[in-house]
């Protein structure tokens, strides 16, 4: 397949591109700077969009852009930045995919779509939850589907927090746990869904070659209460996890971001992937942490 990837320099994209090439796919990248090699095309969603030649003969476009939702406290200005980094680029890419007649468009999304699920394991048939993230993801997904052609296979990659030592949530938590200050947040009973970077990449590659369309939960089947996750992380690092941050303190320090990303219960099940025969290499948090600490 000939695949074009936008967001190729992020945590997921930088692992996905070499994996696809290793599997024999011809991969080009859309970059927001001057193109420096034959496999790059410069684009800018705010000005000239996607050059026509970038999508000639392309079988699929994978869109992975977006400012990280956990980068800072959610001020009004940062919320707008989160929207702007997702909605406009997705709209421009979807329109370019439609104009070029690209058969498949895989667009980044997030499990934040479901809001606070409590103990319910949300699947792809569940409706959107409440909160800022749920609203943002809903608009993000609608932008992808409404601007593509009716005959385009659109896949919405509802990704859980990605566990990797190279970035994301785990890269923020590990230094805290190394100091012995790691532990649960809130009552620790809120569910935490996750996926390892290798499984994320394998799932996207699987979806590229499948006939699956619509929302797909990219989340390990091993969702667990956050307190159990914190304990498992501490054990894997041989560090105590006696500290506990009350929910009120977390909300005071992190505001709405801490409430939705840490205190909300997010129990998500990868129903579509598992029903189609996809298997995760890291199905439990111990599997994941053993891999990450190897």
FENGI-V237916 format. One record per backbone hydrogen bond with DSSP energy under -1.0 kcal/mol. NH is the residue of the N-H (numbers start at 1). CO is the residue of the C=O. Records with the same first field share a line. If there is no record, write none. Layout:
# FENGI-V237916
NH = CO ; CO
This chain:
# FENGI-V237916
3 = 26
4 = 60
5 = 28
6 = 62
10 = 7
14 = 10
16 = 12
17 = 13
19 = 15
20 = 16
21 = 17
22 = 18
23 = 19
24 = 21
25 = 20
26 = 1
28 = 3
29 = 39
30 = 5
31 = 41
40 = 37
41 = 29
43 = 31
44 = 49
47 = 44
49 = 44
54 = 51
55 = 52
58 = 55
59 = 2
60 = 2
61 = 104
62 = 4
63 = 106
64 = 6
71 = 68
75 = 73
79 = 75
80 = 76
81 = 77
82 = 78
83 = 79
84 = 80
85 = 81
86 = 83
87 = 83
90 = 86
91 = 87
92 = 88
93 = 89
94 = 90
95 = 91
96 = 92
97 = 93
98 = 94
99 = 95
100 = 96
102 = 97
105 = 153
106 = 61
107 = 155
108 = 63
109 = 157
111 = 159
113 = 110
114 = 111
115 = 112
117 = 265
120 = 117
122 = 267
126 = 123
129 = 113
135 = 131
136 = 132
137 = 133
138 = 134
139 = 135
140 = 136
141 = 137
142 = 138
143 = 139
144 = 140
145 = 141
146 = 142
147 = 143
152 = 149
153 = 103
155 = 105
156 = 214
157 = 107
158 = 156 ; 216
159 = 109 ; 157
160 = 218
163 = 195
173 = 169
174 = 170
177 = 173
178 = 174
179 = 175
180 = 177
181 = 176
186 = 245
188 = 185
192 = 224
195 = 161
197 = 163
200 = 196
201 = 197
202 = 198
203 = 199
204 = 200
205 = 201
206 = 202
207 = 203
208 = 204
209 = 205
214 = 154
216 = 156
218 = 158
219 = 217
220 = 194
224 = 192
226 = 190
227 = 188
229 = 225
230 = 226
231 = 227
232 = 228
233 = 229
234 = 230
235 = 231
236 = 232
237 = 233
238 = 235
239 = 234
243 = 182
245 = 184
250 = 246
251 = 247
252 = 248
253 = 249
254 = 250
255 = 251
259 = 255
260 = 256
261 = 257
262 = 258
263 = 258
264 = 259
266 = 191
269 = 122
271 = 269
274 = 270
275 = 271
276 = 272
277 = 274
278 = 273
288 = 284
289 = 285
290 = 286
291 = 287
292 = 288
293 = 289
